[in-house]
Amino acid sequence: MFTDREHREPFEYSEDLTSLTVGAEDPENVISAQRYQENDNDLLLSTSDKEDNGTRASNGSSTSAYNAPSDLISPSLISSQTPAETSLVNTGGPTHSSQSNFSLDDLLGIGVTEAPAPTPPALTLNSKPVLDPGTFQRKWGQLALALSQECSLSPQGAASLMNPQSLIRHMQSNYIQCIASGGQPPNYKFFFYAQKDGATAFFLVECIVNTASAKAQLKIKADDGTAAEAFSTLFQSALSKFGLS
């Protein structure tokens, strides 16, 4: 039968081969792009499996290669990847954990700095303190010494002590009262007191001034020892301005 066909139609297969498609002689083995689109199970095939199918469809032709339909790599298909799959994609950028950043900052000495402690409120004094000499003497004997310091007077202040009352008036303008004074050049002794504003706490001061050296020796006692340093700062500030105005 095969021989009869060859003799009966010797040129039947001599048509232009360029008009033929690869594998057209067996339609059952041809896998069209439409079939890929309609068959969801085909999405599970790897590229290598599809290449094998394409090779079988071409009846062994070495020049045939499988090209995946464009709809298989459409944006909608890419967006359907699960979070687990997309998390595996490396975008090429460096990744650093916040813990590593903090550790590096600490090593370089530029770590997060702690907020500074709040500044305590400035000490203010009662403008009209009242303390009688007997109470002053009793407190002076009972209270422990809080501070003992030396400070300087301006040359003008030392010269102004030729009249001791000028120092008393100057300190009163700073809410510090004098309860007793005495001495003769070059040494003068003064006892001052002041009261913390809004409280019953008093500050007591013994101030011995040497006009020759323009130095003052201070002894401070206080009902509120925690505020003694702040009061000393106020007292020395007022004393340093004596004779300058």
Secondary structure, DSSP 8 states (H G I E B T S, - for coil): -HHHHHHH-TTTT-S-GGG--TTTT-GGG---HHHHHH-GGGGGS-HHHHHHHHHHHTTT-TT------GGGG-HHHHHT--HHHHTT---S-----HHHHHHHHHHHT-S-------------B-SS----HHHHHHHHHHS-EEEEEEEE--HHHHHHTTSHHHHHHHHHTTT-EEEEEEEETTEEEEEEEEEBTTSS-EEEEEEEEETTTTEEEEEEEESSGGGHHHHHHHHHHHHHTTT--
